[in-house]
Amino acid sequence: MEKIILTIKAIVFAMLIAAGSGAARAADKGSADEAIALVKKAVAYIKANGQEKAFAEFSNPHGQFKDRDMYINVTSMNGVNLAHGMNPKLIGKNMLELRDADGKYFIKAFIETGNSKGKGWVDYQWPNPVTKAVEAKSTYVEKVDEVLVGCGIYKN
């Protein structure tokens, strides 16, 4: 009987540890509401400071528009990357034909969302730089001054 109780305690302890590590991982990830808030902050920054200053700030990986796994990216309406908070090597590149792991043209979907609704979410599959696995990702985009300001979150 004592062995059974000890085994149950060990199982409960292991479950608590696993739950705690999941909560810690969740704290390292941005939420949908936080992504929207970061985009709204970026849009306000563009309006207050102009595109040139804003795009430079958005592309600063240590700046105010980088929060845990979230960052701002800006895409022109013809698919050219204008600012990127995670990978500045993408700036100036036309990303229109870029596809996700399932073959979806997600930059075209960003543009379609911006043109049709002005703002919204686009779902696609993309490699997570932390886990190195292809995961479900959603990016919130908002059209402002003929550019798309976006911030994505991994859903897993």
Backbone as ProteinMPNN parsed JSONL, in Angstrom:
{"seq_chain_A": "MEKIILTIKAIVFAMLIAAGSGAARAADKGSADEAIALVKKAVAYIKANGQEKAFAEFSNPHGQFKDRDMYINVTSMNGVNLAHGMNPKLIGKNMLELRDADGKYFIKAFIETGNSKGKGWVDYQWPNPVTKAVEAKSTYVEKVDEVLVGCGIYKN", "coords_chain_A": {"N_chain_A": [[0.822, -1.191, 0.0], [1.949, 1.205, 0.797], [3.841, 1.568, -1.232], [2.179, 2.022, -3.413], [0.988, 4.471, -2.736], [3.277, 6.062, -2.688], [4.012, 5.854, -5.391], [1.798, 7.104, -6.595], [2.118, 9.697, -5.554], [4.519, 10.372, -6.814], [3.712, 10.394, -9.494], [1.803, 12.477, -9.458], [3.489, 14.59, -8.729], [5.188, 14.671, -10.993], [3.301, 15.397, -12.914], [2.621, 17.956, -12.019], [5.055, 19.278, -12.383], [5.272, 19.117, -15.183], [3.014, 20.606, -15.945], [3.722, 23.088, -14.933], [5.99, 23.71, -16.495], [4.794, 23.986, -18.955], [3.245, 26.26, -18.508], [5.288, 28.095, -18.169], [6.397, 28.079, -20.753], [4.219, 29.156, -22.136], [4.24, 31.724, -21.122], [6.417, 32.74, -22.413], [5.554, 33.19, -24.925], [3.755, 35.24, -27.197], [0.352, 36.412, -27.14], [-2.761, 36.361, -29.025], [-4.218, 38.725, -28.535], [-2.14, 40.342, -27.609], [-0.549, 40.51, -29.891], [-2.223, 41.934, -31.633], [-2.347, 44.331, -30.177], [0.338, 45.133, -30.35], [0.577, 45.616, -33.087], [-1.27, 47.73, -33.347], [0.046, 49.642, -31.791], [2.309, 49.976, -33.393], [1.167, 51.017, -35.74], [0.231, 53.477, -34.762], [2.707, 54.58, -34.179], [3.831, 54.863, -36.729], [2.1, 56.81, -37.767], [2.684, 58.941, -36.071], [5.445, 59.368, -36.394], [6.277, 58.961, -39.009], [7.04, 56.913, -41.91], [9.782, 56.248, -42.489], [11.333, 56.589, -40.079], [9.81, 54.95, -38.426], [9.95, 52.386, -39.677], [12.657, 51.834, -39.384], [12.82, 51.631, -36.601], [11.086, 49.459, -36.161], [12.591, 47.452, -37.299], [14.643, 47.076, -35.571], [16.045, 44.684, -33.648], [16.206, 44.779, -30.914], [14.537, 46.699, -30.09], [11.599, 48.66, -29.186], [9.517, 47.342, -30.382], [9.768, 44.643, -30.323], [8.845, 41.822, -28.687], [9.222, 39.223, -26.68], [8.469, 36.416, -28.487], [7.317, 37.87, -30.443], [7.204, 40.294, -33.071], [7.346, 43.163, -35.229], [6.481, 43.272, -38.657], [6.64, 44.727, -41.882], [4.997, 45.022, -44.932], [4.903, 45.882, -48.349], [2.219, 46.732, -50.615], [2.731, 45.358, -52.883], [4.187, 43.205, -52.132], [6.822, 43.553, -51.2], [9.181, 43.392, -48.617], [9.407, 45.72, -46.077], [10.142, 46.287, -43.497], [11.434, 44.413, -40.771], [11.379, 42.83, -37.778], [12.705, 40.571, -36.872], [14.371, 39.426, -38.813], [16.442, 41.225, -40.457], [17.642, 40.866, -42.941], [15.717, 40.316, -44.762], [14.582, 42.661, -45.566], [13.646, 44.742, -48.209], [13.358, 42.719, -50.017], [11.31, 41.024, -52.392], [8.559, 39.293, -51.412], [6.337, 38.131, -52.394], [5.835, 35.704, -53.765], [6.368, 33.824, -51.868], [5.844, 30.796, -50.154], [4.112, 28.823, -47.692], [4.691, 25.857, -45.64], [2.683, 24.211, -46.563], [2.242, 25.064, -49.092], [0.805, 27.406, -49.351], [0.315, 30.718, -50.43], [1.128, 32.963, -48.45], [1.846, 35.668, -48.133], [0.51, 36.874, -50.218], [-2.009, 36.378, -49.196], [-1.93, 38.048, -46.953], [-1.984, 40.545, -48.243], [-4.414, 40.397, -49.626], [-6.172, 40.268, -47.437], [-5.678, 42.773, -46.241], [-6.516, 44.48, -48.334], [-9.219, 43.749, -48.673], [-10.524, 43.778, -46.143], [-9.166, 45.563, -44.568], [-7.963, 44.903, -42.188], [-6.975, 41.986, -40.305], [-6.691, 38.41, -39.603], [-4.317, 36.003, -40.776], [-3.802, 32.661, -41.409], [-1.241, 30.194, -41.427], [1.423, 27.813, -42.106], [4.55, 27.628, -40.542], [8.127, 27.573, -39.967], [9.101, 27.407, -36.608], [11.37, 29.375, -34.946], [12.302, 28.75, -32.421], [11.511, 26.089, -31.666], [12.245, 24.764, -33.939], [10.532, 23.344, -35.498], [7.952, 22.954, -37.997], [5.13, 24.858, -37.561], [1.731, 25.783, -36.733], [0.89, 29.05, -37.524], [-0.308, 32.341, -36.979], [-0.859, 35.476, -38.373], [-1.544, 38.788, -37.632], [-2.626, 41.369, -39.595], [-2.638, 44.79, -40.562], [-3.768, 47.352, -42.612], [-2.201, 50.343, -43.459], [-1.584, 53.519, -44.71], [-1.036, 52.465, -47.312], [0.602, 50.264, -46.813], [1.232, 47.093, -45.205], [1.054, 46.322, -41.877], [2.232, 43.959, -39.678], [2.007, 41.304, -37.203], [2.924, 38.234, -35.899], [1.868, 35.129, -34.332], [2.719, 32.014, -32.854], [0.714, 29.171, -32.756], [0.838, 26.796, -31.349]], "CA_chain_A": [[0.0, 0.0, 0.0], [2.848, 2.35, 0.878], [4.437, 1.729, -2.559], [1.148, 2.611, -4.277], [0.884, 5.885, -2.366], [4.508, 6.688, -3.152], [3.908, 5.926, -6.85], [0.806, 8.146, -6.903], [2.753, 10.986, -5.26], [5.505, 10.625, -7.871], [2.964, 10.741, -10.707], [1.239, 13.817, -9.246], [4.615, 15.516, -8.779], [5.593, 14.78, -12.396], [2.257, 16.155, -13.616], [2.759, 19.356, -11.612], [6.244, 19.8, -13.065], [4.924, 19.269, -16.606], [2.077, 21.731, -16.063], [4.488, 24.304, -14.677], [6.838, 24.028, -17.642], [3.889, 24.467, -20.003], [2.899, 27.642, -18.173], [6.471, 28.908, -18.445], [6.479, 28.241, -22.21], [3.15, 30.068, -22.541], [4.652, 33.074, -20.75], [7.427, 33.165, -23.377], [4.883, 33.374, -26.208], [2.749, 36.277, -27.261], [-1.028, 36.0, -27.387], [-3.435, 37.061, -30.124], [-4.513, 40.093, -28.093], [-0.879, 41.086, -27.543], [-0.126, 40.77, -31.27], [-3.059, 43.043, -32.116], [-1.914, 45.543, -29.472], [1.633, 45.543, -30.889], [0.308, 46.202, -34.405], [-1.91, 49.039, -33.122], [1.123, 50.526, -31.33], [3.146, 50.251, -34.562], [0.405, 51.912, -36.621], [0.283, 54.801, -34.127], [4.087, 55.056, -34.31], [3.972, 55.324, -38.117], [1.35, 58.062, -37.913], [3.34, 59.993, -35.291], [6.86, 59.558, -36.72], [6.561, 58.735, -40.419], [7.454, 55.556, -42.252], [11.229, 56.015, -42.434], [11.736, 56.393, -38.677], [9.084, 53.795, -37.891], [10.476, 51.13, -40.219], [13.96, 51.611, -38.742], [12.559, 51.159, -35.232], [10.498, 48.114, -36.237], [13.636, 46.518, -37.712], [15.613, 46.967, -34.48], [15.672, 43.475, -32.898], [16.215, 45.055, -29.471], [13.726, 47.895, -29.922], [10.326, 48.612, -28.466], [8.523, 46.559, -31.116], [10.129, 43.222, -30.188], [8.339, 41.357, -27.394], [9.343, 37.761, -26.635], [8.514, 35.843, -29.84], [6.554, 38.748, -31.343], [7.915, 41.41, -33.676], [6.597, 43.801, -36.311], [6.98, 43.235, -40.031], [5.872, 45.609, -42.769], [5.025, 44.56, -46.319], [4.23, 46.767, -49.301], [1.061, 46.112, -51.256], [3.198, 44.488, -53.972], [4.905, 42.078, -51.551], [8.191, 43.843, -50.78], [9.34, 43.562, -47.175], [9.915, 47.06, -45.785], [10.684, 46.268, -42.133], [11.306, 43.08, -40.181], [11.987, 42.853, -36.455], [13.434, 39.347, -36.557], [15.372, 39.108, -39.827], [16.612, 42.404, -41.314], [18.1, 40.48, -44.281], [14.547, 40.228, -45.645], [14.163, 44.007, -45.97], [13.898, 45.042, -49.615], [13.102, 41.539, -50.854], [9.922, 40.775, -52.751], [8.157, 38.04, -50.782], [5.007, 37.824, -52.909], [5.714, 34.301, -54.173], [6.744, 32.955, -50.753], [4.804, 29.842, -49.757], [4.335, 28.126, -46.43], [4.987, 24.426, -45.771], [1.58, 23.569, -47.281], [2.125, 25.657, -50.417], [-0.055, 28.596, -49.321], [0.941, 32.015, -50.671], [0.595, 33.711, -47.311], [2.023, 37.11, -48.327], [-0.655, 37.252, -51.029], [-3.156, 36.374, -48.28], [-1.826, 39.287, -46.169], [-2.408, 41.646, -49.112], [-5.855, 40.23, -49.848], [-6.848, 40.644, -46.189], [-5.575, 44.225, -46.114], [-7.337, 45.132, -49.357], [-10.649, 43.457, -48.557], [-11.086, 44.093, -44.826], [-8.367, 46.576, -43.884], [-7.205, 44.237, -41.124], [-7.455, 40.641, -40.014], [-5.75, 37.324, -39.345], [-3.976, 35.047, -41.827], [-3.237, 31.431, -40.844], [-0.333, 29.462, -42.306], [2.391, 26.939, -41.436], [5.867, 28.245, -40.669], [9.091, 27.059, -38.99], [9.274, 28.157, -35.367], [12.812, 29.425, -34.708], [12.614, 28.196, -31.101], [11.363, 24.627, -31.661], [12.768, 24.266, -35.22], [9.487, 22.556, -36.155], [6.918, 23.7, -38.71], [3.979, 24.975, -36.665], [0.649, 26.682, -37.132], [1.155, 30.442, -37.181], [-1.304, 33.322, -37.407], [-0.356, 36.845, -38.378], [-2.535, 39.852, -37.697], [-2.156, 42.454, -40.456], [-3.487, 45.977, -40.647], [-3.342, 48.226, -43.702], [-2.076, 51.76, -43.12], [-0.763, 54.251, -45.684], [-0.671, 51.577, -48.421], [1.488, 49.171, -46.399], [0.634, 46.174, -44.238], [1.806, 46.159, -40.639], [1.823, 42.664, -39.151], [2.66, 40.637, -36.078], [2.453, 36.854, -35.871], [1.985, 34.292, -33.137], [2.646, 30.567, -33.057], [-0.497, 28.713, -32.078], [1.102, 25.601, -30.537]], "C_chain_A": [[0.872, 1.264, 0.0], [3.507, 2.624, -0.477], [3.446, 2.382, -3.521], [1.029, 4.102, -3.996], [2.111, 6.645, -2.858], [4.497, 6.855, -4.679], [2.933, 7.022, -7.269], [1.397, 9.523, -6.655], [3.759, 11.355, -6.353], [4.817, 11.045, -9.167], [2.395, 12.15, -10.598], [2.345, 14.866, -9.339], [5.07, 15.74, -10.225], [4.58, 15.591, -13.2], [2.348, 17.639, -13.271], [3.96, 20.008, -12.291], [5.931, 20.059, -14.539], [3.99, 20.453, -16.811], [2.804, 23.047, -15.861], [5.363, 24.687, -15.85], [5.998, 24.505, -18.816], [3.488, 25.907, -19.766], [4.075, 28.563, -18.453], [6.623, 29.131, -19.942], [5.42, 29.223, -22.7], [3.527, 31.509, -22.228], [5.692, 33.626, -21.724], [6.828, 33.47, -24.745], [3.868, 34.503, -26.116], [1.378, 35.703, -27.568], [-1.598, 36.776, -28.577], [-3.726, 38.509, -29.742], [-3.25, 40.948, -28.042], [-0.352, 41.408, -28.94], [-0.92, 41.934, -31.858], [-2.607, 44.35, -31.481], [-0.579, 46.05, -30.025], [1.47, 46.165, -32.278], [-0.32, 47.587, -34.246], [-0.87, 50.068, -32.667], [2.012, 50.924, -32.508], [2.454, 51.212, -35.528], [0.438, 53.336, -36.066], [1.679, 55.411, -34.275], [4.349, 55.562, -35.728], [3.304, 56.684, -38.277], [2.039, 59.221, -37.198], [4.738, 60.337, -35.799], [7.216, 59.407, -38.191], [7.137, 57.35, -40.659], [8.947, 55.318, -42.066], [11.697, 55.731, -41.006], [11.078, 55.139, -38.102], [9.686, 52.482, -38.388], [11.845, 50.805, -39.628], [13.763, 51.068, -37.327], [11.98, 49.748, -35.24], [11.568, 47.063, -36.547], [14.743, 46.359, -36.671], [15.238, 45.755, -33.624], [15.676, 43.656, -31.38], [15.342, 46.262, -29.134], [12.403, 47.632, -29.23], [9.248, 47.791, -29.167], [8.896, 45.08, -31.207], [9.722, 42.809, -28.78], [8.295, 39.834, -27.396], [9.451, 37.199, -28.05], [7.76, 36.699, -30.853], [7.438, 39.894, -31.835], [7.036, 41.959, -34.796], [7.293, 43.534, -37.643], [6.063, 44.119, -40.865], [6.092, 45.146, -44.2], [4.306, 45.576, -47.197], [3.072, 46.015, -49.943], [1.45, 45.303, -52.5], [4.144, 43.403, -53.457], [6.336, 42.319, -51.116], [8.227, 44.05, -49.268], [10.028, 44.898, -46.913], [10.519, 47.174, -44.391], [10.466, 44.872, -41.568], [12.083, 43.044, -38.871], [12.781, 41.623, -36.089], [14.582, 39.09, -37.537], [15.549, 40.285, -40.786], [17.127, 42.081, -42.717], [16.942, 40.389, -45.272], [14.118, 41.588, -46.19], [14.596, 44.27, -47.413], [13.62, 43.881, -50.556], [11.608, 41.41, -51.154], [9.553, 39.369, -52.281], [6.832, 37.52, -51.338], [4.815, 36.344, -53.236], [6.098, 33.315, -53.063], [5.561, 32.077, -50.35], [5.149, 29.238, -48.403], [4.587, 26.643, -46.705], [3.906, 23.663, -46.532], [1.373, 24.145, -48.682], [1.258, 26.905, -50.482], [0.787, 29.857, -49.545], [0.462, 32.981, -49.581], [0.826, 35.217, -47.414], [0.882, 37.64, -49.203], [-1.91, 37.297, -50.158], [-3.132, 37.605, -47.377], [-2.414, 40.448, -46.98], [-3.91, 41.584, -49.36], [-6.651, 40.65, -48.608], [-6.826, 42.155, -46.011], [-6.467, 44.955, -47.096], [-8.829, 44.926, -49.14], [-11.261, 43.923, -47.237], [-10.362, 45.225, -44.108], [-7.502, 45.997, -42.777], [-7.776, 42.85, -40.908], [-6.317, 39.654, -39.839], [-5.547, 36.461, -40.583], [-3.291, 33.862, -41.149], [-2.362, 30.742, -41.882], [0.596, 28.602, -41.461], [3.789, 27.53, -41.639], [6.83, 27.681, -39.636], [9.202, 27.988, -37.776], [10.771, 28.182, -35.064], [13.23, 28.847, -33.353], [12.596, 26.672, -31.135], [11.98, 23.968, -32.886], [11.756, 23.406, -35.978], [8.549, 23.481, -36.929], [5.666, 23.67, -37.84], [2.926, 25.889, -37.273], [0.98, 28.086, -36.631], [0.011, 31.292, -37.705], [-0.668, 34.693, -37.331], [-1.528, 37.799, -38.524], [-1.929, 40.965, -38.54], [-3.172, 43.584, -40.454], [-2.903, 46.897, -41.717], [-3.326, 49.669, -43.214], [-1.161, 52.408, -44.16], [-0.214, 53.35, -46.789], [0.452, 50.589, -48.095], [0.717, 48.299, -45.414], [1.568, 46.029, -43.051], [1.314, 44.867, -40.006], [2.626, 42.21, -37.954], [2.064, 39.243, -35.97], [2.659, 36.175, -34.534], [1.962, 32.832, -33.563], [1.522, 30.043, -32.192], [-0.266, 27.501, -31.184], [1.687, 25.98, -29.197]], "O_chain_A": [[0.584, 2.243, -0.688], [3.713, 3.783, -0.837], [3.835, 3.204, -4.351], [0.975, 4.906, -4.926], [1.99, 7.75, -3.385], [4.928, 7.887, -5.193], [3.213, 7.783, -8.195], [1.199, 10.431, -7.462], [3.838, 12.512, -6.766], [5.287, 11.949, -9.858], [2.494, 12.933, -11.543], [2.157, 15.914, -9.957], [5.31, 16.878, -10.631], [4.958, 16.381, -14.066], [2.169, 18.488, -14.144], [3.886, 21.158, -12.722], [6.289, 21.106, -15.077], [4.163, 21.221, -17.758], [2.522, 24.023, -16.556], [5.474, 25.869, -16.175], [6.448, 25.347, -19.594], [3.399, 26.693, -20.709], [3.889, 29.687, -18.921], [6.941, 30.24, -20.371], [5.692, 30.036, -23.584], [3.176, 32.419, -22.979], [5.837, 34.842, -21.852], [7.53, 33.958, -25.63], [3.212, 34.691, -25.091], [1.257, 34.642, -28.18], [-0.987, 37.727, -29.064], [-3.504, 39.418, -30.541], [-3.279, 42.13, -28.385], [0.231, 42.472, -29.148], [-0.353, 42.816, -32.504], [-2.495, 45.367, -32.165], [-0.382, 47.258, -30.155], [2.152, 47.136, -32.605], [0.069, 48.521, -34.947], [-0.897, 51.22, -33.1], [2.424, 52.08, -32.611], [3.09, 52.117, -36.069], [0.649, 54.291, -36.813], [1.814, 56.618, -34.474], [5.017, 56.581, -35.908], [3.884, 57.602, -38.858], [1.985, 60.358, -37.667], [5.179, 61.477, -35.654], [8.347, 59.697, -38.582], [7.649, 56.701, -39.747], [9.338, 54.279, -41.534], [12.384, 54.739, -40.761], [11.713, 54.366, -37.383], [9.907, 51.565, -37.597], [12.162, 49.638, -39.397], [14.465, 50.147, -36.909], [12.352, 48.926, -34.402], [11.463, 45.918, -36.109], [15.679, 45.586, -36.875], [14.216, 45.787, -32.938], [15.203, 42.787, -30.648], [15.402, 46.785, -28.021], [12.132, 46.529, -28.755], [8.176, 47.569, -28.603], [8.396, 44.358, -32.07], [10.197, 43.378, -27.797], [7.435, 39.23, -28.037], [10.428, 37.477, -28.746], [7.584, 36.29, -32.0], [8.301, 40.391, -31.111], [6.102, 41.299, -35.249], [8.519, 43.565, -37.742], [4.87, 44.242, -40.587], [7.223, 44.908, -44.626], [3.237, 46.072, -46.84], [2.971, 44.795, -49.82], [0.605, 44.64, -53.101], [4.828, 42.752, -54.247], [7.01, 41.378, -50.698], [7.413, 44.786, -48.711], [11.096, 45.174, -47.459], [11.325, 48.069, -44.137], [9.453, 44.228, -41.842], [13.303, 43.21, -38.86], [13.477, 41.631, -35.074], [15.638, 38.596, -37.143], [14.881, 40.344, -41.819], [17.058, 42.934, -43.602], [17.159, 40.385, -46.484], [13.373, 41.658, -47.167], [15.749, 44.051, -47.784], [13.647, 44.054, -51.775], [10.761, 41.651, -50.294], [10.159, 38.382, -52.7], [6.269, 36.567, -50.802], [3.738, 35.795, -53.003], [6.147, 32.107, -53.296], [4.431, 32.55, -50.222], [6.315, 29.154, -48.019], [4.685, 26.226, -47.859], [4.171, 22.596, -47.084], [0.436, 23.758, -49.38], [1.002, 27.414, -51.573], [1.836, 30.034, -48.925], [-0.499, 33.723, -49.781], [0.061, 35.983, -46.827], [0.356, 38.725, -48.956], [-2.775, 38.151, -50.355], [-4.186, 38.157, -47.061], [-3.227, 41.225, -46.479], [-4.596, 42.605, -49.308], [-7.683, 41.31, -48.724], [-7.844, 42.754, -45.667], [-7.108, 45.944, -46.737], [-9.622, 45.832, -49.397], [-12.392, 44.408, -47.215], [-10.886, 45.785, -43.145], [-6.438, 46.532, -42.464], [-8.916, 42.569, -41.279], [-5.141, 40.011, -39.914], [-6.484, 36.217, -41.343], [-2.323, 34.034, -40.407], [-2.696, 30.709, -43.067], [0.555, 28.663, -40.232], [4.168, 27.887, -42.754], [6.408, 27.339, -38.531], [9.375, 29.199, -37.917], [11.387, 27.123, -34.938], [14.394, 28.493, -33.166], [13.546, 26.029, -30.69], [12.217, 22.76, -32.889], [12.097, 22.805, -36.997], [8.373, 24.644, -36.566], [5.201, 22.606, -37.433], [3.196, 26.657, -38.196], [1.309, 28.279, -35.46], [-0.567, 30.995, -38.751], [-0.015, 35.032, -36.344], [-2.378, 37.649, -39.401], [-0.839, 41.452, -38.237], [-4.381, 43.371, -40.359], [-1.705, 47.181, -41.726], [-4.298, 50.157, -42.637], [-0.081, 51.891, -44.448], [0.955, 53.466, -47.158], [1.165, 50.133, -48.989], [-0.306, 48.706, -44.864], [2.732, 45.659, -43.204], [0.11, 44.692, -39.814], [3.75, 42.653, -37.718], [0.843, 39.084, -35.952], [3.493, 36.576, -33.722], [1.271, 32.461, -34.512], [1.393, 30.424, -31.029], [-1.106, 27.207, -30.333], [1.973, 25.106, -28.379]]}, "name": "protein", "num_of_chains": 1, "seq": "MEKIILTIKAIVFAMLIAAGSGAARAADKGSADEAIALVKKAVAYIKANGQEKAFAEFSNPHGQFKDRDMYINVTSMNGVNLAHGMNPKLIGKNMLELRDADGKYFIKAFIETGNSKGKGWVDYQWPNPVTKAVEAKSTYVEKVDEVLVGCGIYKN"}
